[in-house]
């Protein structure tokens, strides 16, 4: 199967997820700086979630750019990833509305953890389809940032019960690690 429809569908879902997230931000009733203060947590959680969605979009694009075709397993793995990413607006709103309370921060971490697992499953499905000697397999052989991300989520989720802000700080750290796009695929395609 060709990958064009999968790319277009994924781009559309991510665009809708971002749109839903921004529509959840309520405009203050008053036109002064004091009216913005209560929505600062909402804005911070939005910015981090927007960055996360951008990171996933960017890396998903690179992953599919080096892929030549897809199959049914890849379609389902991609839907699995999109499912977890579609939950980000809910957790983002819950965190912002509850000022980084414990359970919203835990849920956010759980969603990020399972999104990372889903991305890994998608990568594995693509590698299996293209073969262990494919440029994709070579590019994805060393996933240090992915392993650091998963370990950070595993630490941050239980840490949320002790200190939700420190836990959210780990989520920000993971986003910072991925802010510079993963260049493994570009190195393979440009060599």
Residue pairs with C-beta under 8 A, 6 or more apart in sequence:
1 69
1 70
1 71
1 75
2 69
2 70
3 64
3 67
3 68
3 69
3 70
6 64
6 70
6 74
6 75
6 78
7 61
7 64
10 60
10 64
10 78
10 82
11 57
13 82
13 85
13 86
14 53
14 56
14 57
14 82
14 85
17 53
17 85
17 86
17 88
17 89
18 50
18 53
20 89
21 46
21 49
21 50
21 53
21 88
21 89
21 92
21 93
22 46
24 42
24 89
24 92
24 93
25 39
25 42
25 43
25 46
26 39
26 42
28 35
28 36
28 38
28 39
29 35
39 96
41 95
41 96
41 97
41 99
41 100
42 93
42 96
42 97
43 96
44 96
45 92
45 93
45 95
45 96
45 100
45 108
46 92
46 96
48 92
48 168
48 171
48 172
48 175
49 88
49 89
49 91
49 92
51 175
51 179
52 88
52 112
52 175
53 85
53 88
55 175
55 178
55 179
55 181
56 81
56 85
56 115
56 119
58 181
59 119
59 178
59 181
59 182
60 81
60 119
60 122
62 181
62 182
62 185
62 186
63 122
63 123
63 126
63 136
63 185
65 185
65 189
66 135
66 136
66 139
66 185
66 188
66 189
67 126
67 129
67 130
67 136
68 130
69 129
70 126
70 129
71 125
71 129
73 125
73 128
73 129
74 122
74 125
74 126
74 129
77 118
77 121
77 122
77 124
77 125
77 126
78 122
80 118
80 121
80 122
81 115
81 118
81 119
81 121
81 122
83 118
84 111
84 114
84 115
84 118
85 115
87 111
88 108
88 111
88 115
91 104
91 107
91 108
91 111
92 108
94 104
94 107
94 108
95 101
95 104
95 105
95 108
95 168
98 104
100 164
100 165
100 168
101 164
102 160
102 161
102 164
105 160
105 164
105 167
105 168
106 157
106 160
106 161
106 164
106 167
108 168
108 171
109 153
109 156
109 157
109 160
109 167
109 171
110 157
112 153
112 171
112 174
113 150
113 153
113 154
113 157
116 146
116 149
116 150
116 153
117 150
119 146
120 143
120 146
123 140
123 143
126 136
127 134
127 136
127 137
127 140
130 136
130 137
131 137
135 188
135 189
136 185
136 188
138 188
139 184
139 185
139 187
139 188
139 189
140 184
140 185
142 184
145 177
145 178
145 182
148 174
148 177
149 174
149 177
149 178
152 170
152 171
152 173
152 174
153 170
153 171
153 174
155 170
156 167
156 168
156 170
156 171
157 167
159 166
159 167
159 170
160 167
160 168
